[in-house]
Amino acid sequence: MRTGYKITDAEMRTYQGFQWTLNVWVESSGKGKLCNDGWLHFYDDPILAVMVKPIHLGIPVNPRMFRCECEGEFKEDYGLKFGCTRARLVEELLFPKVSTTQRVAFATLVTKEVCQDKAWNKWADDWLSGKDRSAWAAAWAARAAARAARENTKPPDLIALTHKAVGEYK
């Protein structure tokens, strides 16, 4: 048994309108790629879920967060999200609030873990210190983070970086 975190819409629905019910087990086949109906998706950390959910179809209007129990077969997407073949929602949690600044800090911290470009890292240090927080700089950081995550074979500790971004940047 593994603990996970699931984001739903206000009516407890997820991708393609799948309806969840509290404390009811759901099963899937475990077939195919992670991003299909053969897997029940979840995240390892509630704050990381909020940080990376927009990559995986966005955050719905009036989102809800649930702790879930996961079991069966498991599949992983570089620490960004996970899939299992059996899951149930067991408890609703307060939906974590994450600011735009915290999102950009997370993207920047992740990229710094894998980016060797000296000019980019200088810019990143300037952004993190508050020296350059322009909108253009924020967009650059988000794109660079996504590219670095795709290109890196050993992902950084996303949960630790998420909590650092939320704890140190407002």
Long-range contacts (C-beta under 8 A, 24 or more apart in sequence): 1-69, 1-70, 1-71, 2-69, 2-70, 2-71, 2-74, 2-84, 3-67, 3-68, 3-69, 3-70, 4-42, 4-43, 4-44, 4-67, 4-68, 4-69, 4-70, 4-82, 4-84, 4-87, 5-42, 5-43, 5-44, 5-45, 5-46, 5-49, 5-65, 5-66, 5-67, 5-68, 5-93, 6-41, 6-42, 6-43, 6-49, 6-65, 6-66, 6-68, 6-87, 6-89, 7-43, 7-49, 7-50, 7-53, 7-59, 7-60, 7-63, 7-64, 7-65, 7-66, 7-95, 8-60, 8-63, 8-64, 8-66, 8-89, 9-60, 9-61, 9-62, 9-63, 9-64, 10-60, 10-61, 10-62, 10-63, 10-64, 12-64, 12-66, 12-89, 14-41, 15-41, 15-57, 20-66, 20-89, 21-89, 22-66, 22-89, 22-90, 22-92, 23-88, 23-89, 23-90, 24-88, 24-89, 25-86, 25-87, 25-88, 26-86, 26-87, 26-88, 27-72, 27-85, 27-86, 28-83, 28-84, 28-85, 28-86, 29-85, 30-72, 30-73, 30-75, 30-83, 30-85, 34-75, 34-76, 34-77, 34-81, 34-82, 34-83, 35-77, 38-83, 39-75, 39-83, 39-84, 39-85, 40-70, 40-83, 40-84, 40-85, 40-86, 40-87, 41-81, 41-82, 41-83, 42-68, 42-70, 42-81, 42-82, 42-83, 42-84, 42-87, 43-81, 43-82, 44-79, 44-82, 44-159, 45-158, 45-159, 45-162, 45-163, 46-93, 46-96, 47-96, 47-98, 47-159, 47-162, 47-163, 47-166, 48-158, 48-159, 48-162, 49-96, 50-95, 50-96, 50-98, 51-98, 51-103, 51-106, 51-162, 51-165, 52-80, 52-81, 52-158, 55-80, 55-146, 56-80, 56-81, 63-95, 64-92, 64-95, 65-92, 65-93, 65-94, 65-95, 65-96, 66-90, 66-91, 66-92, 66-93, 67-91, 67-93, 78-149, 78-155, 79-155, 79-157, 79-158, 79-159, 80-149, 80-155, 80-158, 96-166, 98-166, 99-169, 99-170, 100-138, 101-133, 101-169, 101-170, 102-165, 102-166, 102-169, 102-170, 103-142, 103-165, 104-138, 104-141, 104-142, 105-164, 105-165, 105-168, 105-169, 106-145, 106-161, 106-162, 106-165, 106-166, 107-141, 107-142, 107-144, 107-145, 107-146, 108-141, 108-145, 109-161, 109-164, 109-165, 110-145, 110-148, 110-149, 110-156, 110-158, 110-161, 111-141, 111-144, 111-145, 111-148, 113-148, 113-156, 113-161, 114-148, 114-149, 114-151, 114-152, 114-156, 115-144, 115-148, 120-144, 128-169
